[in-house]
Amino acid sequence: MHASLRAAADSWRLPYWDWATNPRIPALASRPKVVVSMPGKVIKRVLMDNPLYQFKMPNNKNMASEGVGDVKLQGEDTVLAYGNCIGTSRCPEEAQTKADSRSWIEGVVNNDKVAEFMTAHSAIDDKDYGTAAEIVYRLLTYPLEYPDFATVALHNDDPQVQTDVNIEFIHNNIHYWTGGEGGHMSQIPVASFDPIFWLHHCNIDRLWAIWQELNPDKWFIDGTQRPFDDKTVGLSDIVTNKTPLRPFHKDEQGTTWLPDEVRNFRNLGYSYPELQPWLPQYQVNGTFSRDQYVTSIIETVNLKYGVCRQQALHILGEAGTGELPGGMEAVSGGVAANDFAISVRYSKFAFGGHPFNIEIFLEPADGSGRDYRRDYITNVYNFSRPAVVNGEEVCSNCSNLEGLDVRVSSYVPITPILNRLMQQGRLASLKRGDVEDLLKRLYWRVTMAEQPVPEENWRKKLNLQIIVSMSNVTHYHDPTMVSDFKDFDVIPSLGVAAIPSIGVNPLDDDDVEAQYLAWDKMLKLHREVGTGGSIVVESSSLDLTAPNGVDYTKISFMYFDESSGADPHDEENYVVLLSLSIRRRNRIIRLNHKPAHGGWQRQEEVPLDHWLQRPNPLFRVDVGESDYEIFIDGKPFRTRYKALGNKNITHVHYWSYPDSVPPALSRALAVMACPSSNDVPAV
C-alpha cells in the first residue's frame, strides 16, 4: 500500500457532524459524487459514488435479501417497505415513499429538507445557529446527575423542569430531522443504513465526552440508576453499569462491552478537538492544570452553543446606553434576563412502541386561524419501535420498558424564539406577563406518518404534560463563565397537566379540562365551580414523614371578584371558601375558611391516618346549595356549611409552611374543574 494511504488508514477516526453549529448535512455527506485518489505506480483520481451521501446495496440487491422487512405504522394504512429499497432515503416526500416507486427503491436524498428541519428558527444576529444549539448548551451547563443527562426516562415522581433536558431527546430529534417521515434515519430498524447515522452518533459520543470532562465524578448512582418507586420507571432493574452493551462486542468470541469499560473514552484510543489536556497551554510549571483545561472547555461551549447568551449580549450591545426590553437588565459583567422553556412529558409506549411526533405551535394573534406550517414552535420525536413484531420479540429492553409504562421527558428552551418575536414587534418584552399572554395561544397535536392522530385516540393513553417554565439567568461578557440559571418556576396557567392516574377518569368528559398547579402558586380556574359542580385535585405522591417542627400543606379553594378592582396579586383580597390542611407532626387534617381581609374561622380537625392511604391521594369537593361535600380517595370525608355565602370557586392556592420543608403532596397537582358533580364517577 502507498505509504501516505497506510498512514491515513492508521490515523483514521470516525468523523463527527456537529449539527448544532452546522445545522445542515455536512459537505462530506451532501455530494452524490466524490473524487478519490486510487493507489498505484501512478495515483489516479477517480470520480465515484460518495458512500457517505447514500448507502446502496451491493449488486443492486434489495434490503429484503438481507432480512430487512416492512414497517407498518399503527392506526394508519401506511407501510414503509424498506425491504424493497436498494438505497437509503433522507426526508422523502410522501409520494416518494410508495413501495413500488423508483425514488423509493433507489432512494431519494432531500438534504434541503433536512436543513429546513434543522434551522426552523434562525438567530436574531448573524450567527448560523441550529435549532439544537441552545439545547446542547443547557445539556452541558445545567447541574445534572448522570441518569438525568443520559436518558429521557423520568426518574422520580416529582421531577424539576430543569432535569427534563437530556441527551437522548436531542439525539432522537436529530434522527427525525435527518430522516423525516419515511426516511431510514427516523425508523430504528433501518436507521444505521444511512451513513449520516454514524456521523450523528459520533457527535453524541463527543457531547458525552465533553460532559464527562466537566463532570468526571458523575456516573450510575451506587452502581445502578437511581432508585425508583412503584410509580416510576424501574430502570434500576434494567440498566446498570454492568449491563452488557449488546450488540457491541470486543472480541471474536462475542464478549460484550460493559458501561464501566467504555466510560473512559481515551482508553479506547481517541479524543476530540476540545479535549486535548496534553497541550502545552494546560501546563503550569510542568504540571497539568485542570482549572485551565476546564476553563477552556467552558469557553468553547459558551461560544459554540450559547444562543441565548449571544442573543442577550447582542441586544445589550445594540441598546448601548438606551433602555433594554422589559424582562432584561444590565448587570455588572453582563445582562440578566427572564428565560422560558417548554417541557414535554409523555408515555413512551402509548402507541405500542410505534414512533410519533408531538408538535407545538403558536396561534397568530390576528385571529387568522391555525396554520400548522406557519405556526411551528418545536416538536418532540418519540424514537421507538414495537417490542414484538409478527409475534416475535425483537427488543427485550422495549418489552421491559413498555411493561413499566415508562414516562419520558424533553426540554426545549424557547427564549431564542421569543427574542425573534420581540425583534419583529410581535412581543413587547420578556416580562412574565407579556410572555404568558403570548403563550396562551400555544396549541399542539400528535402525528404519525405526517397525519394527525385524533385527540380521542391519544388523550388518555399518552399521559401528556406540556409545562411552560420561567427562570432567571445572568449571561456574562466573560466567555469563561457559564450562564447562571436559577429560580425555575412553572407557569401554571400555560400548558397542560398530565391526565390523572385514577382508575375512573373524570377527563372522560370532553368538557372537563385538567390544569397544572405548582407548589406555592395560585391557579385561576378556566371554569368557575358553582352549585352543582365539583372540583378534583390529585397529587402524584404522598409523604407523611413528620418533620422536626410544625408544618402544614394547604389546599385552599377561593373566590375573587375581578370586577371589584382589587389587586389580584394580594392574597388578602381573596375569600377562602374552604381550606384543607395536612399537618404531619400533629397527624391531623384541618378544615377551615377565611373571609377577605379576615382571620381563619371555624376550625375542624380530623386524624389523618385513617384517610390518607393511597400513594397518590385524590381530593374532591362537591358544591351543594348550602354546603360542601368533601371526599378523599372516593370516600365521604366531611360536610362543611357554606359559611361565606354562595360564591363560586374561582381559584385554588397550594402552599406549605415552612417553605424550607418539602410539602406532604407532590410539587405539582392536577386540578379538574367539573361543570357537574355527575361528571366525576365514584372512585
C-alpha positions in Angstrom: 0.0 0.0 0.0 1.2 3.5 -0.7 2.8 4.9 2.4 0.6 8.0 2.6 -2.5 5.8 2.4 -1.1 3.5 5.0 -0.5 6.5 7.3 -4.0 7.8 6.7 -5.5 4.4 7.5 -3.6 4.1 10.7 -4.7 7.6 11.9 -8.2 7.5 10.7 -11.0 8.1 13.2 -14.8 8.3 12.6 -15.7 11.9 11.7 -18.4 13.7 13.7 -21.2 16.0 12.5 -21.8 18.9 14.9 -25.4 19.5 13.9 -25.8 22.3 16.5 -23.2 24.6 14.9 -23.5 23.2 11.4 -27.3 22.6 11.0 -27.1 21.2 7.5 -25.8 17.9 6.1 -22.1 18.4 6.0 -20.4 18.7 2.7 -18.7 15.4 3.2 -22.1 13.7 3.1 -24.0 16.0 0.8 -22.4 15.4 -2.6 -23.6 12.5 -4.7 -20.2 12.0 -6.3 -16.7 12.3 -4.9 -13.1 12.2 -6.4 -10.9 9.6 -4.9 -7.2 9.1 -5.3 -6.5 5.5 -6.2 -3.1 3.9 -5.3 -0.7 2.5 -7.8 2.5 3.4 -9.6 0.7 6.4 -10.7 -2.0 7.7 -8.4 -5.2 8.2 -10.3 -8.1 10.4 -9.4 -11.4 8.6 -10.0 -15.0 10.0 -9.8 -17.2 7.6 -7.9 -20.4 7.4 -5.8 -20.0 9.1 -2.4 -20.5 6.4 0.2 -21.5 9.0 2.8 -24.2 10.6 0.6 -26.2 7.4 0.5 -25.8 3.7 1.2 -26.5 1.4 -1.7 -26.9 -2.3 -1.6 -24.1 -4.3 -3.3 -25.0 -5.7 -6.7 -28.3 -3.9 -6.7 -29.9 -6.4 -4.3 -32.8 -5.1 -2.3 -32.6 -4.9 1.5 -35.1 -7.8 1.9 -32.3 -10.0 0.6 -30.5 -9.3 4.0 -33.7 -9.8 6.1 -34.9 -6.2 6.2 -38.7 -6.1 6.3 -41.5 -3.6 6.2 -42.6 -1.2 8.9 -46.3 -0.6 9.5 -47.4 2.4 11.3 -50.1 1.8 13.9 -53.5 3.3 13.1 -52.5 4.1 9.5 -52.6 2.2 6.3 -49.0 3.4 5.7 -46.5 0.6 5.2 -42.9 1.6 4.7 -41.5 -1.2 2.5 -37.8 -0.9 3.5 -37.3 -4.4 2.1 -37.9 -3.0 -1.4 -35.1 -0.4 -1.1 -31.7 -0.6 -2.8 -30.6 2.7 -1.5 -31.3 4.8 1.6 -33.6 7.9 1.7 -33.5 11.2 3.7 -36.6 13.2 4.2 -38.6 11.8 1.2 -41.8 13.4 0.1 -45.0 11.4 0.7 -45.2 10.4 -3.0 -41.5 9.2 -2.8 -42.4 6.6 -0.1 -44.6 4.5 -2.3 -43.4 0.9 -2.2 -43.1 0.4 -5.9 -41.8 3.9 -6.9 -38.4 4.3 -8.4 -37.5 7.0 -6.0 -38.2 4.8 -3.0 -36.5 1.7 -4.4 -33.3 3.7 -5.4 -33.6 6.1 -2.5 -34.0 9.8 -2.5 -31.8 12.3 -0.6 -33.6 15.6 0.2 -30.8 17.4 2.1 -32.6 20.8 1.6 -35.5 19.4 3.6 -33.1 18.3 6.4 -31.8 21.9 6.5 -35.4 23.2 6.9 -35.9 21.0 9.9 -32.5 21.9 11.4 -32.9 25.7 11.0 -36.6 26.1 11.8 -35.7 29.3 13.8 -32.8 31.4 12.7 -30.9 33.6 15.2 -31.5 37.4 15.6 -27.8 38.1 15.0 -25.6 36.9 12.2 -24.8 33.6 13.8 -25.9 30.4 12.0 -27.2 28.5 15.0 -29.3 25.4 14.5 -32.4 24.6 16.4 -30.4 22.2 18.7 -27.6 24.6 19.8 -29.2 26.0 22.9 -30.5 22.6 24.0 -26.9 21.4 23.8 -25.8 24.4 25.8 -28.2 23.6 28.6 -27.2 20.0 28.5 -23.6 20.8 29.1 -24.1 23.5 31.7 -27.0 22.6 33.8 -26.1 20.7 37.1 -27.5 17.3 36.0 -26.9 13.9 37.5 -25.9 11.2 35.1 -29.3 9.5 34.8 -31.0 12.8 34.0 -28.3 13.7 31.5 -28.3 10.3 29.8 -31.9 9.3 29.3 -35.4 10.6 28.5 -36.8 8.5 31.3 -38.4 10.3 34.3 -36.5 9.1 37.3 -38.8 10.3 40.1 -42.4 11.2 40.6 -41.9 14.9 41.0 -39.0 15.9 38.7 -37.8 19.5 38.4 -38.3 21.0 35.0 -34.6 21.7 34.5 -33.8 18.0 34.7 -36.1 17.4 31.7 -33.1 18.3 29.4 -31.2 15.2 28.3 -29.0 13.9 25.5 -31.4 11.2 24.4 -34.1 13.6 23.5 -32.0 15.7 21.1 -30.5 12.5 19.8 -34.0 11.3 18.9 -35.0 14.6 17.2 -31.9 14.6 15.0 -32.9 11.2 13.8 -36.3 12.6 12.8 -34.9 15.9 11.3 -32.5 13.9 9.1 -34.9 11.1 8.2 -38.2 12.8 8.0 -41.4 10.8 7.6 -40.2 7.6 5.9 -36.5 8.2 5.7 -34.3 5.5 7.1 -32.9 7.6 9.9 -36.3 8.0 11.5 -37.0 4.3 12.0 -35.0 2.3 14.5 -34.7 -1.0 12.5 -33.1 0.7 9.5 -31.6 3.9 10.9 -28.0 2.7 10.7 -28.2 2.1 7.0 -27.9 5.8 6.3 -24.2 6.8 6.6 -25.2 10.1 8.4 -26.2 7.8 11.3 -22.5 7.2 12.1 -21.5 10.9 11.9 -24.5 11.8 14.2 -23.7 9.1 16.7 -20.0 10.1 16.8 -21.2 13.6 17.8 -23.4 12.2 20.5 -20.3 10.4 21.8 -18.4 13.7 21.6 -21.0 15.6 23.6 -21.0 12.8 26.2 -17.2 13.1 26.3 -17.3 16.9 26.9 -19.9 16.4 29.7 -17.7 13.7 31.3 -14.7 16.1 31.3 -16.9 18.7 33.0 -18.4 16.1 35.4 -15.8 13.4 36.0 -17.3 12.1 39.2 -20.9 11.6 37.8 -21.9 8.1 36.8 -24.5 5.5 37.6 -25.6 6.1 41.2 -24.3 3.4 43.6 -23.6 1.1 40.6 -27.2 1.5 39.3 -29.5 4.1 38.1 -31.1 6.0 41.0 -33.8 4.1 43.0 -37.4 4.4 41.8 -40.7 3.8 43.5 -43.5 1.7 42.0 -45.0 4.8 40.2 -41.9 5.5 38.1 -39.8 3.5 35.6 -37.7 0.9 37.3 -34.6 1.4 35.3 -32.5 0.2 38.2 -33.8 -3.3 37.3 -32.9 -2.8 33.6 -29.8 -0.7 33.2 -26.7 -0.7 35.5 -23.0 0.0 35.0 -22.7 -3.8 34.4 -25.4 -4.2 31.8 -24.0 -5.7 28.6 -24.0 -3.2 25.7 -25.4 -5.5 23.1 -24.6 -6.0 20.2 -21.2 -4.3 20.7 -18.6 -7.0 21.3 -14.8 -6.6 21.9 -13.5 -9.9 20.6 -14.3 -12.6 18.1 -15.9 -14.7 20.9 -18.7 -12.2 21.2 -17.7 -10.8 24.6 -19.9 -7.7 25.1 -18.6 -4.4 26.3 -19.9 -3.1 29.6 -20.6 0.5 30.5 -17.7 0.7 33.0 -15.3 -0.5 30.3 -16.2 2.4 27.9 -16.6 5.1 30.4 -13.0 6.4 29.8 -13.0 7.2 26.1 -9.3 7.9 25.9 -8.6 4.3 26.9 -10.2 3.4 23.6 -7.6 5.4 21.7 -9.3 8.6 20.6 -10.3 12.1 21.8 -11.9 15.3 20.3 -10.6 18.8 19.4 -11.9 20.4 22.5 -10.5 17.7 24.7 -6.7 17.7 24.5 -5.3 18.0 28.0 -1.8 17.3 26.9 -1.5 20.6 25.1 1.2 23.0 26.5 -1.4 25.7 27.4 -2.7 23.5 30.1 0.7 23.0 31.8 1.7 25.3 34.7 5.2 24.8 35.9 5.3 21.4 34.3 2.1 20.2 35.9 -1.3 19.7 34.3 -3.8 22.4 35.4 -7.3 21.0 35.4 -8.7 24.5 36.1 -7.2 25.9 32.9 -8.4 22.9 31.0 -12.0 23.1 32.2 -12.0 26.9 31.6 -11.0 26.3 28.0 -13.8 23.7 27.6 -16.4 26.1 29.1 -15.2 28.9 26.8 -15.7 26.6 23.8 -19.2 25.6 25.0 -20.2 29.3 25.6 -19.0 30.4 22.1 -20.3 27.4 20.2 -23.7 26.7 21.7 -24.8 29.6 24.0 -27.5 31.0 21.7 -29.4 32.8 24.5 -26.1 34.2 25.8 -25.1 35.5 22.4 -28.5 37.0 21.7 -28.8 38.7 25.2 -25.3 40.2 24.8 -26.2 41.3 21.2 -29.4 43.0 22.5 -27.4 44.7 25.3 -24.8 45.9 22.8 -27.4 47.3 20.4 -29.2 49.1 23.3 -25.9 50.9 24.3 -26.8 53.3 27.0 -30.5 53.1 26.0 -33.3 51.1 27.6 -33.4 47.4 27.4 -36.6 45.5 26.7 -38.7 44.6 29.8 -37.5 41.4 31.4 -33.9 42.3 30.8 -31.5 44.3 32.9 -27.8 45.3 32.5 -25.8 44.0 35.5 -22.2 44.0 36.4 -20.3 41.9 34.0 -23.2 41.1 31.7 -27.0 41.1 31.4 -29.8 39.4 33.4 -33.0 38.3 31.8 -36.1 36.1 32.1 -35.7 32.8 30.3 -38.5 30.5 29.2 -38.7 26.8 28.2 -41.2 24.1 27.4 -41.0 20.7 28.9 -42.9 17.8 27.3 -43.6 14.6 29.3 -45.5 11.6 28.0 -45.8 7.8 27.9 -43.2 6.4 25.5 -45.1 3.3 24.6 -48.5 5.0 24.2 -48.9 3.6 20.7 -47.3 0.1 21.3 -43.8 1.3 20.6 -44.5 2.9 17.2 -42.8 6.3 16.7 -44.8 9.5 16.8 -44.4 13.3 16.9 -45.7 15.8 19.4 -45.8 19.1 17.6 -46.3 22.5 19.3 -47.5 25.7 17.6 -48.3 29.3 18.3 -51.6 30.6 17.0 -51.4 34.1 15.4 -52.7 37.0 17.4 -54.6 38.4 14.4 -57.3 35.7 14.6 -56.4 34.4 11.1 -56.7 30.8 12.4 -54.3 28.0 12.9 -51.8 27.0 10.3 -49.6 24.0 11.1 -46.9 25.2 8.7 -46.7 28.8 9.7 -47.2 28.5 13.4 -44.5 25.9 14.2 -42.6 26.3 17.5 -41.0 22.9 18.2 -41.5 19.2 18.1 -40.6 16.2 20.2 -40.0 12.9 18.3 -40.7 9.7 20.1 -38.0 7.5 18.5 -39.0 3.9 19.4 -40.1 0.6 18.0 -42.6 -2.1 18.9 -41.1 -4.8 21.2 -42.9 -7.5 19.3 -43.1 -7.8 15.5 -45.1 -10.5 13.8 -45.3 -12.4 17.1 -41.6 -12.4 17.8 -39.9 -10.3 20.5 -37.3 -8.1 18.8 -36.4 -5.8 21.7 -36.4 -7.3 25.2 -35.5 -3.9 26.8 -38.5 -2.4 25.0 -40.7 -5.1 26.5 -39.5 -4.2 29.9 -40.0 -0.5 29.5 -43.4 -1.0 27.9 -44.4 -3.2 30.9 -43.4 -0.4 33.2 -45.3 2.2 31.1 -42.2 4.4 31.2 -42.8 8.1 31.0 -40.2 10.3 29.3 -39.3 13.9 29.2 -37.8 16.6 26.9 -36.9 20.2 27.3 -36.8 23.0 24.7 -35.6 26.5 25.5 -37.9 29.0 23.7 -36.2 32.3 24.6 -34.5 32.4 21.1 -37.9 32.3 19.5 -39.2 35.0 21.9 -36.2 37.2 21.1 -37.1 36.8 17.4 -40.7 37.8 18.1 -39.5 40.8 20.1 -37.4 41.9 17.1 -40.4 41.5 14.8 -42.6 43.6 17.1 -44.9 40.6 17.9 -43.8 40.5 21.6 -43.5 43.6 23.8 -40.9 42.3 26.2 -39.6 39.3 28.2 -41.7 40.3 31.2 -43.6 37.3 32.6 -47.0 38.8 31.9 -46.2 39.7 28.3 -44.8 36.2 27.6 -47.7 34.5 29.4 -50.2 36.4 27.3 -48.4 35.3 24.2 -48.0 31.7 25.1 -51.7 31.3 26.0 -52.0 30.8 22.2 -49.9 27.7 22.2 -51.6 24.6 20.8 -50.3 21.1 19.9 -51.1 17.9 18.1 -49.8 14.3 17.8 -48.9 13.0 14.4 -47.9 9.6 12.9 -46.7 9.4 9.3 -47.4 13.2 8.9 -51.1 12.5 9.7 -52.7 14.0 12.8 -53.8 11.4 15.4 -57.4 12.2 16.6 -57.2 13.6 20.1 -59.6 11.0 21.4 -57.1 8.3 20.4 -54.2 9.8 22.4 -55.8 11.9 25.1 -55.9 9.3 27.9 -53.2 6.8 26.8 -50.4 9.4 26.1 -50.5 10.9 29.6 -49.3 14.2 28.2 -47.8 17.0 30.1 -46.8 20.3 28.4 -45.1 22.5 31.0 -44.0 26.1 30.4 -41.4 27.3 32.9 -39.5 30.6 33.6 -36.1 31.0 35.2 -33.8 34.0 35.8 -30.5 33.9 34.1 -27.4 36.0 34.1 -25.3 36.0 30.9 -21.7 37.2 31.2 -19.4 39.0 28.8 -16.6 36.8 30.1 -16.7 33.7 27.8 -15.2 31.6 30.6 -18.2 32.0 32.8 -21.3 29.9 32.0 -24.7 31.5 32.1 -26.2 31.3 35.6 -29.8 29.9 35.5 -31.8 29.9 38.8 -35.3 30.2 40.3 -37.0 27.8 37.9 -40.7 28.4 38.2 -43.6 26.6 36.4 -46.3 28.9 34.9 -49.4 27.1 35.9 -51.8 28.9 33.5 -50.0 27.6 30.5 -49.6 24.1 29.0 -51.5 21.0 30.1 -51.2 18.8 33.1 -50.9 15.0 32.9 -54.1 13.1 32.9 -54.5 11.8 36.5 -53.8 8.1 37.2 -57.1 7.3 38.9 -58.9 4.2 37.6 -62.1 6.1 36.8 -61.0 9.2 34.9 -63.1 12.4 35.2 -61.5 13.5 31.9 -63.7 11.1 30.0 -66.0 14.1 29.7 -64.7 16.3 26.9 -65.9 19.4 28.9 -63.5 18.7 31.7 -60.0 20.1 31.4 -57.1 19.4 33.7 -54.9 22.3 34.8 -51.5 22.2 36.4 -50.9 23.8 39.8 -47.4 24.1 41.1 -46.4 24.3 44.8 -46.5 27.7 46.4 -48.7 29.0 43.5 -52.2 30.2 42.9 -54.2 28.9 39.9 -57.1 30.7 38.2 -59.6 28.1 37.0 -60.5 28.0 33.4 -64.1 27.2 34.6 -65.6 28.5 37.8 -67.1 25.9 40.0 -70.5 26.7 41.4 -73.5 25.0 42.9 -73.9 21.5 41.3 -70.3 21.4 40.2 -67.2 19.6 41.6 -63.5 20.3 41.8 -61.0 17.4 41.9 -57.3 17.7 43.0 -54.9 14.8 42.6 -51.4 14.5 43.9 -48.9 12.1 42.3 -47.2 11.4 45.6 -47.7 11.5 49.4 -45.0 11.9 52.1 -46.4 11.7 55.6 -43.0 11.6 57.3 -43.2 14.0 60.2 -40.6 16.8 60.2 -38.9 18.1 63.3 -41.1 21.1 63.7 -44.6 22.1 63.0 -45.6 22.1 59.3 -48.7 22.1 57.1 -49.5 21.6 53.5 -52.6 23.5 52.5 -55.0 23.5 49.5 -57.4 26.5 49.6 -60.5 26.8 47.3 -61.0 30.5 46.9 -63.2 33.2 45.4 -62.0 36.5 43.8 -64.3 39.2 42.4 -62.4 40.6 39.4 -65.0 43.4 38.9 -64.0 44.8 42.4 -60.8 46.4 41.1 -58.9 44.8 44.0 -55.3 43.7 43.4 -55.4 40.1 42.3 -51.8 39.6 43.5 -52.8 40.3 47.1 -54.0 37.1 48.7 -55.9 39.2 51.3 -58.4 40.2 48.6 -59.5 36.5 48.2 -62.3 34.8 50.1 -61.1 31.3 51.2 -64.3 29.3 50.9 -62.7 26.1 52.1 -59.2 25.2 53.1 -57.8 21.7 53.7 -54.5 21.5 55.6 -52.4 18.4 56.2 -50.4 18.6 59.4 -47.9 15.7 59.6 -46.4 16.3 63.0 -49.9 16.6 64.6 -51.2 13.7 62.4 -54.4 15.7 61.5 -56.3 17.2 58.6 -57.6 20.7 59.4 -60.6 22.3 57.7 -61.4 26.0 58.0 -62.3 29.1 55.9 -61.4 32.8 55.9 -63.1 35.9 54.6 -61.2 38.5 52.6 -59.0 40.6 55.0 -60.2 38.5 57.9 -58.9 35.7 60.1 -59.2 31.9 59.9 -62.6 30.7 61.2 -64.4 27.5 62.2 -61.5 25.2 62.6 -62.2 21.4 62.5 -59.5 18.7 62.9 -59.7 15.1 61.8 -57.0 12.3 62.4 -55.3 11.8 59.0 -54.1 8.2 59.2 -57.5 6.7 58.6 -57.9 8.7 55.4 -54.6 9.2 53.6 -53.9 5.6 52.5 -53.2 5.9 48.8 -49.7 6.9 47.4 -51.5 9.3 45.0 -54.3 10.9 47.1 -57.4 12.3 45.4 -59.4 15.1 46.9 -62.9 16.1 45.6 -65.2 18.8 46.7 -68.9 18.8 45.5 -70.6 22.2 45.7 -74.1 21.9 47.1 -76.8 24.5 47.7 -75.8 25.2 51.2 -72.6 23.1 51.9 -69.5 21.5 50.5 -69.2 17.7 50.4 -65.6 16.6 50.7 -64.3 13.2 49.6 -60.8 11.7 50.0 -60.0 8.8 47.6 -63.7 8.4 46.8 -64.8 8.1 50.4 -67.0 10.7 52.1 -64.9 12.7 54.4 -66.7 15.7 55.8 -69.6 18.1 55.1 -68.9 21.8 55.6 -71.6 24.6 55.7 -71.1 27.5 53.2 -70.3 30.0 55.9 -69.2 32.7 53.5 -72.1 32.7 51.1 -73.0 31.1 47.8 -69.8 32.1 45.9 -68.2 30.2 43.0 -64.7 28.7 43.4 -62.6 30.7 41.0 -59.0 30.0 42.2 -57.0 27.2 44.0 -54.0 28.0 46.2 -51.4 25.4 47.0 -48.8 26.2 49.6 -47.0 24.9 52.7 -45.2 26.1 55.8 -42.3 26.3 56.3 -41.3 26.6 52.7 -37.9 25.0 53.6 -39.6 21.7 54.2 -41.0 19.7 51.2 -44.8 19.6 51.1 -46.7 16.4 52.0 -48.0 16.3 48.5 -46.2 16.4 45.1 -44.8 19.7 44.0 -47.4 19.8 41.2 -51.1 18.9 41.4 -53.6 18.1 38.7 -56.8 20.2 39.2 -60.0 19.5 37.4 -63.0 21.8 37.5 -66.1 19.8 36.6 -69.3 21.5 35.4 -71.4 19.0 37.2 -70.8 16.5 40.0 -72.2 13.8 37.7 -69.1 14.2 35.6 -67.0 12.7 38.3 -67.7 9.0 38.8 -67.0 7.5 42.2 -63.5 6.0 42.6 
